[in-house]
Amino acid sequence: MTTLSALYRKAVAAFEAKGLETPAEDARHLVSGVLGLSLTEMMTEGDREIEPDEEADVSAAIERRLSREPVYRILGAREFFGLDFILSADTLEPRPDTEILVEQGLAILERTVRRKGSARFVDLGTGTGAIAVALLKNCAGATALATDIADGALETARANALINGVADRFETARGPWFDAAKGRYDMIVSNPPYIVSDVIETLAPEVRDHDPALALDGGKDGLDAYRAIAAKASEHLAENGVIALEIGYDQKDTVTEIFSAEGFVLTDSHKDLGENDRVVIFASARKS
């Protein structure tokens, strides 16, 4: 009978032969995820005997990864900000760099709650709901509206809110950007599509072939979503409210120009783990 360590080595060898970028990491997460094991168990239970049906499940998952389907798409879920999120065909995988946006948004919400007693925010283009759910989970005084143009994404987001225990403070609405939003918010947050249309075909197969195009395509220059958000933000931002956005690594200056033209001022920016610009924070330049 095959052991756990032998099955892991089989996966690593297959991924190395295919030329995947991180074969050992992929094998570790894929095998442990399929078998329902922790990463610690993967390391300490190498002699564990694998049942034939378990081996068949892992082998099928290996074949899917060899076709360049992402590990977490195969598993159907991914961890983000210490929480588990299910994925669907209508959603992006939440990425570690986006945790920086959540960290900054959380600080903003906590300050707002201290000042006002509560905070209301809107997450535009919510996808899995990862940003909104992570913020709600860590800020009990906050409530959220999450919008998206895909019914499947909103269904996934609602499921993730329920799984993570924040469904009572989480509302969804279908529509592009502010079309589905009503009223004013203490924070507008978004990780919008920001990839230049012509670049999408050059992306890795894991992204190009498995992430929803609508969640990637930012238009001819990658800035369509920022223009749409900037144009309507003043109508939906509460007094002393802020806008927190994820951006592409080379978009800080151009996004700042777009928001400056609509009466906003850049108050803060943050880099990702690779030292690339990743998060920008705007406030209204107009004093009440």
C-alpha positions, -999 to 999 in steps of 0.1 A, spaced: 0 0 0 13 35 -8 24 57 21 18 94 25 54 103 19 55 82 -13 24 99 -26 39 133 -18 71 124 -36 51 112 -66 33 146 -68 66 166 -64 82 145 -92 53 150 -115 52 188 -109 90 191 -113 88 172 -146 61 196 -158 82 226 -149 58 240 -123 73 269 -104 68 256 -68 65 218 -71 71 210 -34 47 236 -21 20 227 -46 24 190 -37 22 197 0 -10 218 -2 -27 196 -28 -21 163 -11 -29 176 24 -60 193 11 -74 163 -8 -67 140 22 -80 165 48 -46 167 66 -29 196 82 6 206 69 20 194 103 4 159 97 20 159 62 54 162 78 49 139 108 28 111 94 49 101 63 45 64 71 7 66 71 -8 41 47 -31 56 20 -62 38 10 -68 30 -27 -97 55 -30 -76 82 -13 -47 76 -37 -71 77 -67 -85 111 -54 -50 125 -51 -39 112 -85 -69 129 -101 -60 161 -84 -24 158 -96 -36 154 -131 -57 186 -128 -27 205 -115 -5 192 -144 -31 208 -167 -22 241 -149 -54 243 -129 -45 262 -97 -41 242 -65 -68 261 -46 -93 259 -75 -89 221 -73 -95 221 -36 -123 246 -39 -112 268 -11 -84 290 1 -73 306 33 -72 344 35 -65 365 65 -67 334 87 -102 325 74 -114 299 50 -131 310 18 -148 288 -8 -141 296 -44 -163 295 -75 -160 300 -113 -172 336 -108 -145 346 -83 -108 353 -81 -87 335 -56 -80 359 -28 -43 366 -29 -19 373 0 -11 408 -13 -47 417 -8 -43 411 29 -25 444 30 -57 461 18 -76 444 46 -50 454 72 -53 491 62 -91 489 59 -93 474 94 -74 502 109 -97 527 92 -128 509 105 -115 506 140 -108 544 141 -143 551 128 -159 528 154 -140 546 182 -152 579 168 -188 571 159 -196 539 177 -201 520 144 -189 519 108 -205 512 75 -185 502 44 -191 491 8 -169 465 -9 -172 471 -47 -167 440 -69 -166 417 -39 -159 383 -56 -156 357 -28 -164 384 -3 -129 379 12 -122 416 19 -156 424 34 -158 392 54 -123 395 68 -130 431 78 -163 422 95 -148 392 113 -122 415 128 -143 446 135 -175 438 154 -188 474 150 -189 473 112 -215 464 87 -210 459 50 -226 461 16 -209 439 -10 -216 445 -47 -207 425 -78 -220 421 -113 -220 383 -111 -248 364 -94 -224 335 -88 -199 357 -70 -226 371 -47 -238 336 -39 -203 326 -31 -198 357 -10 -229 351 10 -218 315 17 -185 327 29 -201 353 52 -222 325 67 -193 301 70 -173 328 89 -201 339 111 -207 375 99 -238 370 77 -259 391 100 -238 422 92 -232 414 55 -256 425 27 -252 420 -10 -265 438 -41 -260 431 -78 -247 457 -101 -215 475 -114 -197 496 -89 -220 521 -72 -251 512 -93 -262 489 -65 -251 511 -36 -274 533 -17 -266 560 9 -231 569 22 -203 549 36 -175 555 61 -152 535 38 -153 525 1 -130 495 -5 -123 476 -36 -98 453 -54 -111 461 -89 -99 446 -122 -67 464 -132 -49 443 -158 -46 459 -193 -68 440 -217 -41 431 -241 -19 417 -214 -44 390 -202 -35 366 -230 2 367 -218 -7 357 -182 2 324 -167 -24 296 -176 -34 294 -139 -47 330 -141 -56 333 -178 -76 301 -181 -91 298 -146 -98 333 -132 -129 350 -145 -120 375 -172 -144 401 -158 -125 402 -126 -92 407 -144 -98 430 -173 -93 466 -165 -98 479 -200 -74 493 -226 -51 509 -200 -62 489 -170 -78 519 -153 -115 517 -163 -127 506 -128 -108 534 -111 -124 560 -133 -158 545 -126 -153 545 -88 -137 580 -87 -166 595 -107 -193 585 -82 -174 582 -50 -182 616 -37 -219 608 -38 -214 578 -15 -187 588 9 -197 599 44 -182 629 61 -146 620 70 -149 588 49 -120 573 30 -115 552 -2 -91 522 1 -81 505 -31 -58 478 -44 -38 488 -75 -14 473 -100 23 476 -92 28 505 -117 -5 524 -112 0 545 -82 6 578 -100 -21 573 -126 -48 562 -101 -38 592 -79 -43 615 -109 -78 600 -116 -89 606 -80 -73 640 -77 -93 651 -108 -125 641 -89 -116 661 -57 -98 635 -37 -63 636 -21 -40 607 -16 -35 603 22 -15 571 24 -1 543 3 14 509 11 37 484 -7 32 446 -9 56 419 1 75 423 -31 80 461 -24 56 470 -52 29 497 -47 -3 479 -38 -27 499 -17 -38 536 -20 -60 555 4 -79 586 -6 -100 612 13 -120 641 0 -99 672 -6 -130 694 0 -135 705 36 -170 705 50 
